[in-house]
Amino acid sequence: MLNIRNLKIDPSFLGEKMLLVDITPAYEYKDGHRPDTVTGYRYIVALPEHSLEKLGVKMTVNSFWTNPTDMPK
């Protein structure tokens, strides 16, 4: 069976420009409950070349951007 999480997206298909729309914390879940442990952040970007479709990308704490205030401008 195909799992959507195993798909690889070609970045050139997304277009040259992406607009950052939102940044939200991503939490871990244990036994169906969400403790206050932040495991990373989810970055929501809009794609102007695709009618502003939105794409969410989750980056773990060990990824490049661990804090939204540290992002390059």
trRosetta pair geometry for C-beta under 8 A, 3 or more apart (Angstrom, degrees):
i j d omega theta_ij theta_ji phi_ij phi_ji
2 6 7.5 -136 -168 57 62 115
3 6 4.6 76 77 1 96 109
4 7 5.8 -29 -164 -4 48 117
9 13 6.8 -118 -179 55 82 123
9 14 7.0 56 154 -50 120 110
10 13 4.6 86 80 -9 95 109
10 14 7.9 -171 97 -14 57 81
11 14 5.7 -48 -161 20 48 116
14 18 6.6 -1 146 -74 121 114
14 47 5.6 -113 -170 -120 79 128
14 49 7.5 117 152 57 40 118
14 50 7.5 -68 -150 -11 50 131
14 55 7.3 -56 -130 -1 122 162
15 18 7.1 139 78 -63 98 72
15 47 5.6 133 25 -166 127 95
15 48 6.5 -148 130 62 161 74
15 49 3.3 162 -95 22 140 135
15 50 6.7 -144 -24 -16 128 90
16 49 7.5 92 23 -33 67 138
17 48 5.6 -4 88 30 111 124
17 49 7.3 126 50 -23 83 100
18 45 4.3 11 172 175 114 135
18 46 7.1 151 -166 69 64 43
18 47 6.1 -28 -114 -96 79 64
18 48 7.9 -159 -105 3 31 84
18 55 7.9 -63 -142 48 124 118
19 45 6.2 144 70 -163 42 74
19 46 4.4 -20 63 57 105 96
19 47 7.9 -157 22 -65 82 21
19 48 6.6 83 -15 -41 113 98
19 52 7.9 -24 41 -130 129 86
20 23 7.4 1 -179 -47 113 94
20 43 6.6 -56 -133 -170 96 102
20 44 7.5 100 -163 79 55 56
20 45 5.7 -41 -96 -102 45 80
21 44 4.5 -64 67 107 105 100
21 45 6.2 161 3 -115 91 22
21 46 5.1 90 -51 -26 121 98
21 54 6.4 -50 21 -124 157 114
22 43 7.8 165 88 -156 52 39
22 44 4.2 14 52 42 90 123
23 41 5.6 2 -173 177 95 124
23 42 7.3 159 -155 78 47 50
23 43 5.7 -10 -105 -105 79 65
23 44 7.4 -147 -68 18 35 79
23 68 4.4 118 132 -106 162 138
24 41 6.8 154 78 -160 34 73
24 42 5.0 -16 63 57 88 100
24 44 7.4 38 2 -17 100 110
25 38 4.7 -67 -166 -127 121 115
25 40 7.8 151 -160 92 58 34
25 41 5.9 -54 -109 -105 43 69
25 42 7.7 34 115 13 7 83
26 38 6.9 96 65 -161 50 71
26 39 5.4 -67 104 65 93 88
26 40 4.6 -8 52 70 121 79
26 41 6.0 -173 0 -102 93 12
26 42 5.0 108 -61 -35 105 93
26 58 5.2 72 -74 -143 160 111
26 60 7.9 -82 74 -101 134 51
27 34 4.9 57 120 -161 142 110
27 35 7.3 -176 -177 69 113 52
27 36 7.4 -75 -130 -146 122 21
27 37 6.4 111 -154 76 78 59
27 38 6.1 -59 -95 -104 64 47
27 39 6.5 106 -155 6 17 93
28 34 7.5 149 84 -140 42 67
28 35 6.8 -11 75 49 91 95
28 37 5.0 -20 31 88 111 114
28 39 4.7 101 -52 -44 89 126
29 32 6.7 10 173 -119 112 14
29 33 6.8 155 -158 72 75 29
29 34 5.4 -42 -102 -88 77 70
30 33 6.2 -31 72 62 67 81
30 35 6.4 11 23 -10 112 109
38 41 7.8 17 179 -66 115 68
38 61 7.2 110 116 -72 84 114
39 60 5.9 -47 153 -136 84 81
39 61 6.2 -112 -179 -18 39 101
40 58 5.8 92 99 175 132 85
40 59 5.2 -161 -177 97 123 47
40 60 4.0 -96 -71 -120 134 29
40 61 5.2 -125 -83 -38 67 56
40 63 6.5 55 -135 14 122 118
40 66 7.8 -91 -129 -132 66 61
41 58 7.4 179 94 -147 33 58
41 59 5.8 -8 60 58 77 90
41 65 7.0 -66 51 110 130 101
41 66 7.8 138 -2 -164 113 29
41 67 7.9 125 -32 -117 142 20
41 68 6.1 169 -146 -56 164 93
42 56 5.3 1 180 -172 110 107
42 57 7.0 157 -157 77 60 36
42 58 4.8 -28 -99 -94 80 75
42 59 7.8 164 -93 17 31 65
43 56 7.2 153 78 -154 43 54
43 57 5.0 -19 60 62 94 93
43 58 7.9 174 17 -86 68 25
43 59 6.7 25 -6 -1 109 110
43 65 7.8 60 -55 73 134 141
44 54 5.6 0 -175 -172 99 116
44 55 7.4 158 -153 78 54 39
44 56 5.1 -22 -98 -98 74 77
45 54 6.9 156 81 -151 36 65
45 55 5.5 -21 63 61 87 89
45 57 7.1 10 4 4 109 110
46 52 4.6 -8 -175 -158 117 75
46 53 7.2 150 -152 75 63 30
46 54 5.4 -37 -94 -94 66 72
46 55 8.0 157 -95 17 21 74
47 50 4.2 15 106 38 121 107
47 51 8.0 25 88 50 86 42
47 52 6.7 163 63 -129 50 20
47 53 5.1 -15 46 60 109 82
47 54 7.5 -177 4 -89 82 23
47 55 6.3 52 -32 -7 113 114
48 52 6.2 15 -102 -77 44 67
50 53 4.4 -46 117 20 111 115
59 63 3.8 -115 -178 70 98 160
59 64 6.9 -63 -165 42 142 75
59 65 6.0 61 101 59 157 86
60 63 5.1 122 55 -21 62 100
61 66 5.3 51 -160 -137 59 103
62 66 7.6 44 -66 -91 12 111
63 66 6.8 156 64 -74 66 68
65 68 7.1 57 161 -95 119 38
65 70 6.1 174 -145 83 77 100
65 71 5.3 22 -131 -88 137 81
66 70 6.8 19 54 41 69 144
67 70 4.5 81 69 -2 93 110
68 71 5.9 -22 -166 -16 48 116
